[in-house]
Each structure stands twice: as structure tokens, then as C-alpha cells.
Amino acid sequence: MNRTEQLEHAVAREIKEETGMNVSSIKFNRTSFYEPSNVLMCNFTAFVENDSDFCPNEEIDDYSWFTYEEARKYIRENSLAAYFLNAYLDGIQDEK
């Protein structure tokens, strides 16, 4: 993130740089303080215009696509990633 950059702009820029995909909308989810590195983690969901543009750069070591159910099943339990994922998925289920 650049010093004067808004978080939403940083999300869109990083996605474009690392995947080649253009973000069409971004939704803020939540934050969590990560004690081990003294960092405030900010979690967003980004929707892209066209996922066929996906072209990962060298910063991406590995990737897989998951359904919501598979994501819940395979995410590391009790991790910060699981906290963010489950909060997001619980929220979209509440919207239905």
C-alpha cells in the first residue's frame, strides 16, 4: 500500500498487479488486530469483471478455486483467514 493510497484502491491495484484481473466492486468485511506482527488486518471481498483474465504473476506461488463449502472445509481452523472467511460467508447467508 502506498502512503496516501485508500485501502480500496490498494486492493484493486494489488489484484490487477498480481492476477491481471480488473476489480468491478469491493466490499469491506471487517478488521482484526494481528498481535504477532503488530498489524491491523483489513479484510475485503473484491469482485472482478472477468475471471478469464486471470494470469498470476510471480508473487503467487500456488492457487486453487473453491466453492463456499469447500473453502470452509479446507481453511485452517482457528486461523485469521478462517475468521475472515467464515464471517463473510455467514454474512452472505444471512442476506439470503
KOLGU-4560 file (N, C-alpha, C; in nm, 3 decimals, padded with zeros to 5 digits):
<recs>
<n_xx: 00.084 n_yy: -00.117 n_zz: 00.000 ca_xx: 00.000 ca_yy: 00.000 ca_zz: 00.000 c_xx: 00.089 c_yy: 00.123 c_zz: 00.000 mol: A seq: 1 type: MET>
<n_xx: 00.054 n_yy: 00.218 n_zz: -00.081 ca_xx: 00.127 ca_yy: 00.344 ca_zz: -00.085 c_xx: 00.080 c_yy: 00.435 c_zz: 00.027 mol: A seq: 2 type: ASN>
<n_xx: 00.165 n_yy: 00.524 n_zz: 00.070 ca_xx: 00.140 ca_yy: 00.609 ca_zz: 00.187 c_xx: 00.006 c_yy: 00.683 c_zz: 00.183 mol: A seq: 3 type: ARG>
<n_xx: -00.033 n_yy: 00.740 n_zz: 00.072 ca_xx: -00.157 ca_yy: 00.819 ca_zz: 00.065 c_xx: -00.271 c_yy: 00.744 c_zz: -00.003 mol: A seq: 4 type: THR>
<n_xx: -00.251 n_yy: 00.616 n_zz: -00.030 ca_xx: -00.349 ca_yy: 00.538 ca_zz: -00.104 c_xx: -00.464 c_yy: 00.491 c_zz: -00.014 mol: A seq: 5 type: GLU>
<n_xx: -00.586 n_yy: 00.502 n_zz: -00.064 ca_xx: -00.701 ca_yy: 00.448 ca_zz: 00.008 c_xx: -00.696 c_yy: 00.295 c_zz: 00.003 mol: A seq: 6 type: GLN>
<n_xx: -00.744 n_yy: 00.230 n_zz: 00.107 ca_xx: -00.739 ca_yy: 00.084 ca_zz: 00.114 c_xx: -00.807 c_yy: 00.019 c_zz: -00.007 mol: A seq: 7 type: LEU>
<n_xx: -00.924 n_yy: 00.068 n_zz: -00.046 ca_xx: -00.996 ca_yy: 00.010 ca_zz: -00.158 c_xx: -00.916 c_yy: 00.020 c_zz: -00.287 mol: A seq: 8 type: GLU>
<n_xx: -00.846 n_yy: 00.130 n_zz: -00.306 ca_xx: -00.762 ca_yy: 00.145 ca_zz: -00.425 c_xx: -00.644 c_yy: 00.048 c_zz: -00.421 mol: A seq: 9 type: HIS>
<n_xx: -00.589 n_yy: 00.027 n_zz: -00.302 ca_xx: -00.478 ca_yy: -00.067 ca_zz: -00.288 c_xx: -00.524 c_yy: -00.210 c_zz: -00.320 mol: A seq: 10 type: ALA>
<n_xx: -00.645 n_yy: -00.246 n_zz: -00.276 ca_xx: -00.698 ca_yy: -00.379 ca_zz: -00.307 c_xx: -00.709 c_yy: -00.399 c_zz: -00.458 mol: A seq: 11 type: VAL>
<n_xx: -00.772 n_yy: -00.303 n_zz: -00.525 ca_xx: -00.790 ca_yy: -00.313 ca_zz: -00.670 c_xx: -00.656 c_yy: -00.316 c_zz: -00.744 mol: A seq: 12 type: ALA>
<n_xx: -00.562 n_yy: -00.232 n_zz: -00.701 ca_xx: -00.431 ca_yy: -00.227 ca_zz: -00.765 c_xx: -00.356 c_yy: -00.358 c_zz: -00.747 mol: A seq: 13 type: ARG>
<n_xx: -00.354 n_yy: -00.411 n_zz: -00.626 ca_xx: -00.282 ca_yy: -00.536 ca_zz: -00.599 c_xx: -00.343 c_yy: -00.653 c_zz: -00.677 mol: A seq: 14 type: GLU>
<n_xx: -00.475 n_yy: -00.658 n_zz: -00.685 ca_xx: -00.538 ca_yy: -00.765 ca_zz: -00.761 c_xx: -00.498 c_yy: -00.755 c_zz: -00.908 mol: A seq: 15 type: ILE>
<n_xx: -00.500 n_yy: -00.635 n_zz: -00.962 ca_xx: -00.461 ca_yy: -00.615 ca_zz: -01.102 c_xx: -00.315 c_yy: -00.654 c_zz: -01.123 mol: A seq: 16 type: LYS>
<n_xx: -00.226 n_yy: -00.610 n_zz: -01.035 ca_xx: -00.083 ca_yy: -00.640 ca_zz: -01.049 c_xx: -00.054 c_yy: -00.789 c_zz: -01.037 mol: A seq: 17 type: GLU>
<n_xx: -00.121 n_yy: -00.856 n_zz: -00.944 ca_xx: -00.087 ca_yy: -00.995 ca_zz: -00.916 c_xx: -00.166 c_yy: -01.097 c_zz: -00.997 mol: A seq: 18 type: GLU>
<n_xx: -00.283 n_yy: -01.057 n_zz: -01.051 ca_xx: -00.366 ca_yy: -01.154 ca_zz: -01.123 c_xx: -00.403 c_yy: -01.110 c_zz: -01.265 mol: A seq: 19 type: THR>
<n_xx: -00.388 n_yy: -00.982 n_zz: -01.296 ca_xx: -00.429 ca_yy: -00.930 ca_zz: -01.426 c_xx: -00.577 c_yy: -00.899 c_zz: -01.436 mol: A seq: 20 type: GLY>
<n_xx: -00.653 n_yy: -00.923 n_zz: -01.330 ca_xx: -00.797 ca_yy: -00.902 ca_zz: -01.333 c_xx: -00.834 c_yy: -00.762 c_zz: -01.286 mol: A seq: 21 type: MET>
<n_xx: -00.938 n_yy: -00.706 n_zz: -01.347 ca_xx: -00.990 ca_yy: -00.574 ca_zz: -01.308 c_xx: -01.103 c_yy: -00.591 c_zz: -01.208 mol: A seq: 22 type: ASN>
<n_xx: -01.096 n_yy: -00.515 n_zz: -01.101 ca_xx: -01.198 ca_yy: -00.520 ca_zz: -00.997 c_xx: -01.316 c_yy: -00.433 c_zz: -01.037 mol: A seq: 23 type: VAL>
<n_xx: -01.437 n_yy: -00.489 n_zz: -01.025 ca_xx: -01.557 ca_yy: -00.412 ca_zz: -01.056 c_xx: -01.620 c_yy: -00.353 c_zz: -00.931 mol: A seq: 24 type: SER>
<n_xx: -01.607 n_yy: -00.422 n_zz: -00.817 ca_xx: -01.657 ca_yy: -00.368 ca_zz: -00.690 c_xx: -01.583 c_yy: -00.433 c_zz: -00.575 mol: A seq: 25 type: SER>
<n_xx: -01.581 n_yy: -00.360 n_zz: -00.464 ca_xx: -01.512 ca_yy: -00.405 ca_zz: -00.343 c_xx: -01.606 c_yy: -00.386 c_zz: -00.225 mol: A seq: 26 type: ILE>
<n_xx: -01.609 n_yy: -00.484 n_zz: -00.137 ca_xx: -01.690 ca_yy: -00.475 ca_zz: -00.016 c_xx: -01.601 c_yy: -00.493 c_zz: 00.105 mol: A seq: 27 type: LYS>
<n_xx: -01.602 n_yy: -00.397 n_zz: 00.196 ca_xx: -01.528 ca_yy: -00.409 ca_zz: 00.321 c_xx: -01.599 c_yy: -00.511 c_zz: 00.409 mol: A seq: 28 type: PHE>
<n_xx: -01.522 n_yy: -00.601 n_zz: 00.469 ca_xx: -01.581 ca_yy: -00.702 ca_zz: 00.557 c_xx: -01.558 c_yy: -00.671 c_zz: 00.704 mol: A seq: 29 type: ASN>
<n_xx: -01.434 n_yy: -00.669 n_zz: 00.747 ca_xx: -01.403 ca_yy: -00.644 ca_zz: 00.888 c_xx: -01.252 c_yy: -00.630 c_zz: 00.908 mol: A seq: 30 type: ARG>
<n_xx: -01.213 n_yy: -00.597 n_zz: 01.028 ca_xx: -01.072 ca_yy: -00.587 ca_zz: 01.062 c_xx: -01.044 c_yy: -00.680 c_zz: 01.180 mol: A seq: 31 type: THR>
<n_xx: -00.916 n_yy: -00.708 n_zz: 01.199 ca_xx: -00.872 ca_yy: -00.783 ca_zz: 01.316 c_xx: -00.726 c_yy: -00.745 c_zz: 01.343 mol: A seq: 32 type: SER>
<n_xx: -00.696 n_yy: -00.718 n_zz: 01.467 ca_xx: -00.558 ca_yy: -00.688 ca_zz: 01.504 c_xx: -00.480 c_yy: -00.819 c_zz: 01.513 mol: A seq: 33 type: PHE>
<n_xx: -00.366 n_yy: -00.823 n_zz: 01.444 ca_xx: -00.282 ca_yy: -00.943 ca_zz: 01.443 c_xx: -00.161 c_yy: -00.917 c_zz: 01.532 mol: A seq: 34 type: TYR>
<n_xx: -00.168 n_yy: -00.966 n_zz: 01.654 ca_xx: -00.068 ca_yy: -00.940 ca_zz: 01.758 c_xx: 00.075 c_yy: -00.979 c_zz: 01.721 mol: A seq: 35 type: GLU>
<n_xx: 00.099 n_yy: -01.099 n_zz: 01.661 ca_xx: 00.238 ca_yy: -01.139 ca_zz: 01.635 c_xx: 00.320 c_yy: -01.037 c_zz: 01.556 mol: A seq: 36 type: PRO>
<n_xx: 00.256 n_yy: -00.967 n_zz: 01.463 ca_xx: 00.333 ca_yy: -00.869 ca_zz: 01.385 c_xx: 00.286 c_yy: -00.725 c_zz: 01.410 mol: A seq: 37 type: SER>
<n_xx: 00.198 n_yy: -00.707 n_zz: 01.511 ca_xx: 00.151 ca_yy: -00.573 ca_zz: 01.549 c_xx: 00.090 c_yy: -00.500 c_zz: 01.429 mol: A seq: 38 type: ASN>
<n_xx: -00.003 n_yy: -00.571 n_zz: 01.360 ca_xx: -00.062 ca_yy: -00.520 ca_zz: 01.237 c_xx: -00.214 c_yy: -00.527 c_zz: 01.245 mol: A seq: 39 type: VAL>
<n_xx: -00.280 n_yy: -00.424 n_zz: 01.196 ca_xx: -00.425 ca_yy: -00.428 ca_zz: 01.182 c_xx: -00.456 c_yy: -00.485 c_zz: 01.044 mol: A seq: 40 type: LEU>
<n_xx: -00.519 n_yy: -00.601 n_zz: 01.041 ca_xx: -00.555 ca_yy: -00.667 ca_zz: 00.915 c_xx: -00.692 c_yy: -00.617 c_zz: 00.872 mol: A seq: 41 type: MET>
<n_xx: -00.703 n_yy: -00.574 n_zz: 00.748 ca_xx: -00.829 ca_yy: -00.525 ca_zz: 00.691 c_xx: -00.873 c_yy: -00.622 c_zz: 00.584 mol: A seq: 42 type: CYS>
<n_xx: -00.995 n_yy: -00.671 n_zz: 00.595 ca_xx: -01.044 ca_yy: -00.774 ca_zz: 00.504 c_xx: -01.152 c_yy: -00.719 c_zz: 00.412 mol: A seq: 43 type: ASN>
<n_xx: -01.136 n_yy: -00.748 n_zz: 00.283 ca_xx: -01.229 ca_yy: -00.703 ca_zz: 00.179 c_xx: -01.267 c_yy: -00.822 c_zz: 00.092 mol: A seq: 44 type: PHE>
<n_xx: -01.381 n_yy: -00.811 n_zz: 00.027 ca_xx: -01.418 ca_yy: -00.901 ca_zz: -00.080 c_xx: -01.415 c_yy: -00.820 c_zz: -00.208 mol: A seq: 45 type: THR>
<n_xx: -01.347 n_yy: -00.869 n_zz: -00.308 ca_xx: -01.338 ca_yy: -00.799 ca_zz: -00.437 c_xx: -01.404 c_yy: -00.885 c_zz: -00.544 mol: A seq: 46 type: ALA>
<n_xx: -01.485 n_yy: -00.820 n_zz: -00.625 ca_xx: -01.550 ca_yy: -00.886 ca_zz: -00.737 c_xx: -01.481 c_yy: -00.837 c_zz: -00.864 mol: A seq: 47 type: PHE>
<n_xx: -01.454 n_yy: -00.927 n_zz: -00.956 ca_xx: -01.380 ca_yy: -00.890 ca_zz: -01.077 c_xx: -01.473 c_yy: -00.889 c_zz: -01.198 mol: A seq: 48 type: VAL>
<n_xx: -01.431 n_yy: -00.813 n_zz: -01.298 ca_xx: -01.510 ca_yy: -00.800 ca_zz: -01.420 c_xx: -01.514 c_yy: -00.931 c_zz: -01.498 mol: A seq: 49 type: GLU>
<n_xx: -01.399 n_yy: -00.997 n_zz: -01.509 ca_xx: -01.391 ca_yy: -01.116 ca_zz: -01.592 c_xx: -01.280 c_yy: -01.205 c_zz: -01.539 mol: A seq: 50 type: ASN>
<n_xx: -01.316 n_yy: -01.321 n_zz: -01.484 ca_xx: -01.212 ca_yy: -01.409 ca_zz: -01.428 c_xx: -01.132 c_yy: -01.482 c_zz: -01.535 mol: A seq: 51 type: ASP>
<n_xx: -01.172 n_yy: -01.472 n_zz: -01.660 ca_xx: -01.091 ca_yy: -01.534 ca_zz: -01.766 c_xx: -00.962 c_yy: -01.454 c_zz: -01.791 mol: A seq: 52 type: SER>
<n_xx: -00.955 n_yy: -01.333 n_zz: -01.734 ca_xx: -00.832 ca_yy: -01.252 ca_zz: -01.743 c_xx: -00.725 c_yy: -01.299 c_zz: -01.645 mol: A seq: 53 type: ASP>
<n_xx: -00.755 n_yy: -01.400 n_zz: -01.564 ca_xx: -00.664 ca_yy: -01.445 ca_zz: -01.459 c_xx: -00.530 c_yy: -01.489 c_zz: -01.516 mol: A seq: 54 type: PHE>
<n_xx: -00.426 n_yy: -01.421 n_zz: -01.475 ca_xx: -00.290 ca_yy: -01.452 ca_zz: -01.519 c_xx: -00.197 c_yy: -01.419 c_zz: -01.401 mol: A seq: 55 type: CYS>
<n_xx: -00.176 n_yy: -01.516 n_zz: -01.310 ca_xx: -00.099 ca_yy: -01.489 ca_zz: -01.189 c_xx: 00.046 c_yy: -01.453 c_zz: -01.218 mol: A seq: 56 type: PRO>
<n_xx: 00.098 n_yy: -01.356 n_zz: -01.141 ca_xx: 00.239 ca_yy: -01.319 ca_zz: -01.157 c_xx: 00.325 c_yy: -01.403 c_zz: -01.061 mol: A seq: 57 type: ASN>
<n_xx: 00.453 n_yy: -01.370 n_zz: -01.053 ca_xx: 00.548 ca_yy: -01.448 ca_zz: -00.974 c_xx: 00.525 c_yy: -01.439 c_zz: -00.823 mol: A seq: 58 type: GLU>
<n_xx: 00.442 n_yy: -01.344 n_zz: -00.777 ca_xx: 00.414 ca_yy: -01.333 ca_zz: -00.634 c_xx: 00.318 c_yy: -01.441 c_zz: -00.586 mol: A seq: 59 type: GLU>
<n_xx: 00.249 n_yy: -01.506 n_zz: -00.678 ca_xx: 00.153 ca_yy: -01.611 ca_zz: -00.642 c_xx: 00.221 c_yy: -01.747 c_zz: -00.661 mol: A seq: 60 type: ILE>
<n_xx: 00.244 n_yy: -01.815 n_zz: -00.549 ca_xx: 00.312 ca_yy: -01.944 ca_zz: -00.552 c_xx: 00.219 c_yy: -02.056 c_zz: -00.599 mol: A seq: 61 type: ASP>
<n_xx: 00.095 n_yy: -02.050 n_zz: -00.553 ca_xx: 00.001 ca_yy: -02.157 ca_zz: -00.580 c_xx: -00.140 c_yy: -02.102 c_zz: -00.561 mol: A seq: 62 type: ASP>
<n_xx: -00.236 n_yy: -02.162 n_zz: -00.625 ca_xx: -00.375 ca_yy: -02.119 ca_zz: -00.608 c_xx: -00.467 c_yy: -02.234 c_zz: -00.644 mol: A seq: 63 type: TYR>
<n_xx: -00.589 n_yy: -02.225 n_zz: -00.592 ca_xx: -00.696 ca_yy: -02.320 ca_zz: -00.623 c_xx: -00.827 c_yy: -02.246 c_zz: -00.614 mol: A seq: 64 type: SER>
<n_xx: -00.927 n_yy: -02.294 n_zz: -00.685 ca_xx: -01.061 ca_yy: -02.237 ca_zz: -00.679 c_xx: -01.147 c_yy: -02.330 c_zz: -00.593 mol: A seq: 65 type: TRP>
<n_xx: -01.229 n_yy: -02.272 n_zz: -00.505 ca_xx: -01.313 ca_yy: -02.349 ca_zz: -00.415 c_xx: -01.457 c_yy: -02.298 c_zz: -00.417 mol: A seq: 66 type: PHE>
<n_xx: -01.551 n_yy: -02.388 n_zz: -00.397 ca_xx: -01.688 ca_yy: -02.346 ca_zz: -00.368 c_xx: -01.687 c_yy: -02.293 c_zz: -00.225 mol: A seq: 67 type: THR>
<n_xx: -01.795 n_yy: -02.228 n_zz: -00.185 ca_xx: -01.803 ca_yy: -02.179 ca_zz: -00.047 c_xx: -01.788 c_yy: -02.294 c_zz: 00.052 mol: A seq: 68 type: TYR>
<n_xx: -01.855 n_yy: -02.405 n_zz: 00.025 ca_xx: -01.849 ca_yy: -02.520 ca_zz: 00.115 c_xx: -01.708 c_yy: -02.578 c_zz: 00.124 mol: A seq: 69 type: GLU>
<n_xx: -01.641 n_yy: -02.588 n_zz: 00.010 ca_xx: -01.504 ca_yy: -02.639 ca_zz: 00.008 c_xx: -01.410 c_yy: -02.544 c_zz: 00.083 mol: A seq: 70 type: GLU>
<n_xx: -01.431 n_yy: -02.415 n_zz: 00.066 ca_xx: -01.346 ca_yy: -02.317 ca_zz: 00.135 c_xx: -01.358 c_yy: -02.334 c_zz: 00.285 mol: A seq: 71 type: ALA>
<n_xx: -01.479 n_yy: -02.347 n_zz: 00.334 ca_xx: -01.497 ca_yy: -02.369 ca_zz: 00.479 c_xx: -01.429 c_yy: -02.498 c_zz: 00.524 mol: A seq: 72 type: ARG>
<n_xx: -01.438 n_yy: -02.600 n_zz: 00.441 ca_xx: -01.382 ca_yy: -02.732 ca_zz: 00.478 c_xx: -01.229 c_yy: -02.730 c_zz: 00.483 mol: A seq: 73 type: LYS>
<n_xx: -01.166 n_yy: -02.662 n_zz: 00.388 ca_xx: -01.020 ca_yy: -02.670 ca_zz: 00.374 c_xx: -00.940 c_yy: -02.558 c_zz: 00.439 mol: A seq: 74 type: TYR>
<n_xx: -01.006 n_yy: -02.455 n_zz: 00.488 ca_xx: -00.933 ca_yy: -02.345 ca_zz: 00.551 c_xx: -00.878 c_yy: -02.393 c_zz: 00.687 mol: A seq: 75 type: ILE>
<n_xx: -00.764 n_yy: -02.341 n_zz: 00.725 ca_xx: -00.704 ca_yy: -02.382 ca_zz: 00.853 c_xx: -00.792 c_yy: -02.335 c_zz: 00.969 mol: A seq: 76 type: ARG>
<n_xx: -00.838 n_yy: -02.428 n_zz: 01.050 ca_xx: -00.925 ca_yy: -02.394 ca_zz: 01.163 c_xx: -00.854 c_yy: -02.298 c_zz: 01.258 mol: A seq: 77 type: GLU>
<n_xx: -00.934 n_yy: -02.209 n_zz: 01.317 ca_xx: -00.888 ca_yy: -02.113 ca_zz: 01.417 c_xx: -00.783 c_yy: -02.015 c_zz: 01.366 mol: A seq: 78 type: ASN>
<n_xx: -00.771 n_yy: -02.004 n_zz: 01.234 ca_xx: -00.677 ca_yy: -01.907 ca_zz: 01.177 c_xx: -00.748 c_yy: -01.775 c_zz: 01.152 mol: A seq: 79 type: SER>
<n_xx: -00.670 n_yy: -01.669 n_zz: 01.133 ca_xx: -00.728 ca_yy: -01.540 ca_zz: 01.098 c_xx: -00.800 c_yy: -01.550 c_zz: 00.964 mol: A seq: 80 type: LEU>
<n_xx: -00.746 n_yy: -01.625 n_zz: 00.871 ca_xx: -00.811 ca_yy: -01.645 ca_zz: 00.741 c_xx: -00.948 c_yy: -01.710 c_zz: 00.760 mol: A seq: 81 type: ALA>
<n_xx: -00.958 n_yy: -01.809 n_zz: 00.849 ca_xx: -01.086 ca_yy: -01.875 ca_zz: 00.876 c_xx: -01.184 c_yy: -01.776 c_zz: 00.939 mol: A seq: 82 type: ALA>
<n_xx: -01.136 n_yy: -01.693 n_zz: 01.029 ca_xx: -01.221 ca_yy: -01.591 ca_zz: 01.091 c_xx: -01.282 c_yy: -01.500 c_zz: 00.984 mol: A seq: 83 type: TYR>
<n_xx: -01.198 n_yy: -01.450 n_zz: 00.894 ca_xx: -01.247 ca_yy: -01.362 ca_zz: 00.788 c_xx: -01.341 c_yy: -01.437 c_zz: 00.692 mol: A seq: 84 type: PHE>
<n_xx: -01.301 n_yy: -01.555 n_zz: 00.649 ca_xx: -01.383 ca_yy: -01.631 ca_zz: 00.555 c_xx: -01.519 c_yy: -01.663 c_zz: 00.613 mol: A seq: 85 type: LEU>
<n_xx: -01.521 n_yy: -01.719 n_zz: 00.734 ca_xx: -01.647 ca_yy: -01.760 ca_zz: 00.795 c_xx: -01.738 c_yy: -01.641 c_zz: 00.823 mol: A seq: 86 type: ASN>
<n_xx: -01.681 n_yy: -01.529 n_zz: 00.864 ca_xx: -01.762 ca_yy: -01.409 ca_zz: 00.887 c_xx: -01.826 c_yy: -01.362 c_zz: 00.757 mol: A seq: 87 type: ALA>
<n_xx: -01.749 n_yy: -01.365 n_zz: 00.649 ca_xx: -01.804 ca_yy: -01.325 ca_zz: 00.518 c_xx: -01.913 c_yy: -01.422 c_zz: 00.474 mol: A seq: 88 type: TYR>
<n_xx: -01.885 n_yy: -01.552 n_zz: 00.477 ca_xx: -01.983 ca_yy: -01.650 ca_zz: 00.431 c_xx: -02.108 c_yy: -01.651 c_zz: 00.517 mol: A seq: 89 type: LEU>
<n_xx: -02.093 n_yy: -01.634 n_zz: 00.648 ca_xx: -02.209 ca_yy: -01.625 ca_zz: 00.736 c_xx: -02.293 c_yy: -01.502 c_zz: 00.702 mol: A seq: 90 type: ASP>
<n_xx: -02.225 n_yy: -01.393 n_zz: 00.667 ca_xx: -02.295 ca_yy: -01.269 ca_zz: 00.631 c_xx: -02.374 c_yy: -01.282 c_zz: 00.502 mol: A seq: 91 type: GLY>
<n_xx: -02.317 n_yy: -01.348 n_zz: 00.402 ca_xx: -02.392 ca_yy: -01.361 ca_zz: 00.277 c_xx: -02.506 c_yy: -01.460 c_zz: 00.291 mol: A seq: 92 type: ILE>
<n_xx: -02.492 n_yy: -01.556 n_zz: 00.381 ca_xx: -02.602 ca_yy: -01.650 ca_zz: 00.405 c_xx: -02.717 c_yy: -01.578 c_zz: 00.475 mol: A seq: 93 type: GLN>
<n_xx: -02.683 n_yy: -01.483 n_zz: 00.563 ca_xx: -02.786 ca_yy: -01.406 ca_zz: 00.633 c_xx: -02.863 c_yy: -01.317 c_zz: 00.536 mol: A seq: 94 type: ASP>
<n_xx: -02.799 n_yy: -01.277 n_zz: 00.425 ca_xx: -02.863 ca_yy: -01.189 ca_zz: 00.327 c_xx: -02.964 c_yy: -01.264 c_zz: 00.241 mol: A seq: 95 type: GLU>
<n_xx: -02.955 n_yy: -01.396 n_zz: 00.237 ca_xx: -03.044 ca_yy: -01.476 ca_zz: 00.150 c_xx: -03.183 c_yy: -01.486 c_zz: 00.207 mol: A seq: 96 type: LYS>
</recs>
